[in-house]
């Protein structure tokens, strides 16, 4: 589990180091931010068991009511 968190932290750090280029000045309507060791308690829309991080991301981004997810 620790290697996964290290990989996610590396992705976040690398993502922050890259230059940001706006496309036609548009700001993305939705985006993902990673916060390690945080559980957003309550307000569950759904519970997904035995899943992957990518599946959780897709499920949240596909649901406009989803504001955050924990994995």
TAMO-V398328 format. One record per residue. N is the residue number from 1. RES is the residue in one small letter. SS is DSSP state (H for helix, E for strand, C for the rest). PHI is phi in whole degrees, 0 to 359 (999 if undefined). BURIAL is I if it has 9 or more other C-alpha atoms within 8 Angstrom, else O. Layout:
N/RES/SS/PHI/BURIAL
N/RES/SS/PHI/BURIAL
This chain:
1/x/C/999/O
2/x/H/299/O
3/x/H/301/O
4/x/H/296/O
5/x/H/295/I
6/x/H/296/O
7/x/H/295/O
8/x/H/295/I
9/x/H/295/I
10/x/H/296/O
11/x/H/298/O
12/x/H/297/I
13/x/H/297/O
14/x/H/296/O
15/x/H/296/O
16/x/H/287/O
17/x/H/279/O
18/x/C/280/O
19/x/C/293/O
20/x/C/259/O
21/x/C/242/O
22/x/C/283/O
23/x/E/259/O
24/x/C/57/O
25/x/C/72/O
26/x/E/277/O
27/x/C/262/O
28/x/C/300/O
29/x/C/292/O
30/x/C/224/O
31/x/C/210/O
32/x/C/248/O
33/x/C/237/O
34/x/C/255/O
35/x/C/235/O
36/x/C/279/O
37/x/C/61/O
38/x/C/233/O
39/x/C/240/O
40/x/C/275/O
41/x/C/286/O
42/x/C/78/O
43/x/C/67/O
44/x/C/297/O
45/x/C/276/O
46/x/C/204/O
47/x/C/238/O
48/x/C/248/O
49/x/C/249/O
50/x/C/50/O
51/x/C/230/O
52/x/C/244/O
53/x/H/300/O
54/x/H/299/O
55/x/H/294/O
56/x/H/297/I
57/x/H/299/I
58/x/H/299/O
59/x/H/298/O
60/x/H/292/I
61/x/H/293/I
62/x/H/280/O
63/x/C/249/O
64/x/C/294/O
65/x/C/281/O
66/x/C/282/I
67/x/C/251/O
68/x/C/195/O
69/x/C/217/I
70/x/C/245/O
71/x/C/226/O
